Amino acid sequence: MQKGKKYLKFHLRVFWSVTASFVLLTAGFILFQYSREKQFKIELLNSKLIDYSNNINSALKKGYDLDSVTKENPYRTTIIDLSGNVLYDSEIKTDTMENHLNRKEIKKALKEGAGYDVRRKSETTGEVYFYSAKRYGNHIIRSAMPYNNHLTLSLKADLRFLQIAIILLIILGTVFYTVMRHLGESIKQLNYFAMKAEQDEIIEYPSHFPNNEIGDISRYIVQIYNRLMKMKNDLGKEKQLVISEKEEKDAIKRQLTQNIAHELKTPVSSIQGYLETILNNKDLPHNVVEDFIAKSYTQTTRLSSLLLDIARLTRIDEAPELIQKEYVNIEKVIEEIISDVSLQLKKKKIKVINHTKSLKLPCYGNISLLYSIFRNLFDNTISYAGNNISIEIELLKKEGANKYYFSYSDTGIGIDEQHLARIFERFYRVDRGRSRKIGGTGLGLSVTKHAILFHNGEITAHARQGGGITFLFSIGKN
């Protein structure tokens, strides 16, 4: 858009162009009407003189004395033969008059039967007359009226129509200017809109557009532009959000890679150290070798658990659509887990109160992930909650829900409030040294959370009143 350019506003250009055309059209009409009315009055006067000539011709046929007939009328009467010779004139003696064959009205009368000359000075009397001539057989009768003030006024066109035309022109010009001024306002607003649009700005809804079709079109244009700009801004925000999420995922992946490398390094280094000691020392006592082998086995078990948990998380994150689902009874899964860890529970003197026993809890999901949800909760309690405690599993009733709501709690040592919000993070440990000593992977609760999310559920952890921890989570039925 060109800035600083000076030019006449569009609505003024249109107004003056149309007004000029209208003025020219009106002027042409006035001239035409003026000429037409003047010609009409001339024809009317000529018709009046023709009637007078007809009366003279009738008197001539009847033998009346022409001097006595013409004396009573204000018109000058002349009788001319077809050769142009003057036979009679009511004001001048005929023997002193020249041939009239070259007079304009006489020529027309000879050629067309009648003619007139509007304004001509008489060569005989020196006065100015309006002449009208008509042919009658072998002679022409010409009537003439002197050009005085009365005749001038009678032939003057009536200019009242000119006044009416000027008044109408002023009224129409005022109305047209008002219309064009409203058009100019619309164009002014559109120009303002275009300048704002060039700067990619959201434009407020203009309330001062005129209430007409152009104003409506202008408002529609602004509304459409605002919608497009909003879509553009929303797309920009969404794009930025996607970029931020991608950067966040990349950072998580980098951190995860570092954590995995660090977690793998510990058991691998331990296994390598034990085996290297055995290989380099052939005389080691048998009981020491067995102890090193047992410790290496423990580390390989921990390594296997770590790799299994990593594989589960990767599969849930990267390819959830490839995870197979089937109908599973959750109560059976819980019973199976209690049976699998019964020896550990007995060793730690942990009592399990299972309120879901004998309930039918059908769910369309992945049996392996459902198993890992509850197994990791049990393993977490067995590993860290302490001895002589109890575990309670309860199904919370929520009518009309398409999910199962569970409560899992223990009466163990619990977790400080500052750690509760982060215990589902990958490789997060409340006590790193104690966790590694026990053999945890740091991924158990993270696997639980992602398995629950896969089944359209949610999980939260809360400190239990009186000690211990409570996990509240849901699992979708379908």
PyMOL commands that set and color helices and strands:
alter all, ss='L'
color gray80, all
select helices_A, chain A and resi 10-61+66-71+94-96+104-112+149-155+160-198+213-280+286-318+320-322+330-340+342-347+367-384+417-420+432-438+444-454
alter helices_A, ss='H'
color red, helices_A
select strands_A, chain A and resi 76-81+86-89+114-121+128-136+139-146+326-329+351-354+362-365+390-396+403-410+459-463+469-476
alter strands_A, ss='S'
color yellow, strands_A
deselect
rebuild
show_as cartoon
